[in-house]
Structure formats: C-alpha cells, structure tokens
Amino acid sequence: MTAVPNAAGLASDTRSIDALRSAAARDPKTAVREAAKQFEALFMNEIMKSMRQATMASGMLDNSGTQLGTELLDTQ
C-alpha cells in the first residue's frame, strides 16, 4: 500500500493537494479514499459552523474567545 498524505493536511493546503495528486498517480484507490476522508472532514466542519450559527447566543458568554474555543473544539 502506498503512503498517502494524512488528513492533518487538508485539501485547503496547496502542498497537500499536490501530494494527494501524486499519490493518485501511484495508487488511485487509496488516494480516492483519502480524498473522501478530507471531504468528509471539511463537510462536517461546515455543518458544525452552520449549526452553531443557527443556535441562539446566550449573550453573557458570547465573545470572540468563546467563539474561537468552540471552533477549535469543532475542528478537533
């Protein structure tokens, strides 16, 4: 099995895209699986962002610090 870049370098990174492209030339099935994992990670991140925006903010704890913490937690 050929090494494919892990999901830590998502498709938003140019180097990760190039690595995935070269891996696809060597082993298409594994590269497709990795691309699907990356797509799923990006898709779930967008879903979580959308869900957070749809909820009503409490006001007192709604600041940039808590928003950053929530985004980091969602990304994890």
Secondary structure, DSSP 8 states (H G I E B T S, - for coil): ------TTS-TTSHHHHHHHHHHHHH-HHHHHHHHHHHHHHHHHHHHHHHHHHHS---STT-SHHHHHHHHHHHH-
